[in-house]
Amino acid sequence: MNYLIILVPLVAIFETAADIFFKEWSIRNNYWLLASGIVLYGISTLVWAISLKYLPLSKAIIIFSVITIITIVLTGVIFYKEELSLLSIVGIALGIISIVLLEWE
């Protein structure tokens, strides 16, 4: 079973959800949102620790980081109407290329 396909995106999903709760907390100042974000970060960390039993750290961390960056950026652009600079778009594209190169072997 390829754990990279399952565990690393799962960690990214939990971390993205936690970041969304933290952003909402910063807007609404509702401490349930803060607590929810902390819990989701805890779950994310637990799944990350489990994934390291099955995956090489050097490969998993790059894929996790890029997936998380992409999901957070999309969330910011779509839901919070944040804008991206050309340099940010190039950086995201290079991140995607890095995943393709890592998985090329």
C-alpha positions in Angstrom: 0.0 0.0 0.0 1.3 3.4 -0.9 1.0 5.4 2.4 2.3 8.5 0.7 -1.0 8.8 -1.3 -3.2 8.4 1.8 -1.4 9.7 4.9 0.4 12.9 3.7 -2.7 14.4 2.0 -4.7 13.5 5.2 -2.2 15.4 7.3 -2.5 18.4 4.9 -6.3 18.3 5.1 -6.3 18.4 8.9 -3.7 21.2 9.0 -5.6 23.2 6.4 -8.8 22.8 8.4 -6.9 23.9 11.5 -5.6 27.0 9.7 -9.1 27.9 8.6 -10.4 27.6 12.2 -7.5 29.9 13.3 -8.3 32.4 10.5 -12.0 32.4 11.5 -11.0 32.8 15.2 -8.8 35.9 14.3 -11.9 37.4 12.5 -14.7 36.4 15.0 -12.7 36.1 18.3 -14.7 33.0 19.1 -12.6 30.7 21.4 -14.4 27.6 20.2 -12.8 28.2 16.8 -9.4 28.5 18.5 -10.0 25.3 20.4 -11.1 23.5 17.3 -8.0 24.6 15.4 -5.8 23.4 18.3 -7.5 20.0 18.3 -7.1 19.7 14.5 -3.4 20.5 14.7 -3.1 17.8 17.3 -4.8 15.3 15.0 -2.6 16.5 12.1 0.6 15.9 14.2 -0.6 12.5 15.3 -1.3 11.4 11.7 2.1 12.9 10.6 3.9 10.9 13.3 2.2 7.7 12.1 3.1 8.5 8.5 6.8 8.7 9.4 6.7 5.0 10.3 6.0 4.2 6.6 7.5 7.1 4.6 11.0 8.6 4.2 11.0 12.0 5.9 12.8 13.8 3.1 10.2 12.9 0.5 7.1 13.2 2.8 7.9 16.6 4.1 8.2 18.2 0.7 5.0 16.7 -0.5 3.2 17.6 2.7 4.5 21.2 2.5 3.5 21.8 -1.1 0.0 20.2 -0.7 -0.6 22.3 2.4 0.6 25.5 0.7 -1.6 24.9 -2.3 -4.7 24.2 -0.2 -4.1 27.2 2.1 -3.5 29.5 -0.8 -6.6 28.3 -2.6 -8.6 28.8 0.6 -7.3 32.3 1.0 -8.0 33.2 -2.6 -11.4 31.6 -2.8 -12.9 32.3 0.6 -11.0 35.2 2.0 -10.5 37.1 -1.3 -6.8 37.3 -0.8 -4.7 38.2 -3.9 -1.6 36.4 -5.2 1.4 38.1 -6.7 3.1 36.7 -9.8 6.0 35.7 -7.7 3.7 33.7 -5.4 2.1 31.9 -8.4 5.6 31.0 -9.8 6.5 29.7 -6.3 3.4 27.5 -6.2 4.1 26.2 -9.7 7.7 25.3 -8.7 6.3 23.5 -5.7 4.1 21.4 -7.9 7.0 20.7 -10.2 9.1 19.6 -7.2 6.4 16.9 -6.4 6.4 15.7 -10.0 10.2 15.4 -9.9 10.1 13.5 -6.6 7.6 11.0 -7.9 9.2 10.6 -11.3 11.5 7.8 -10.2 
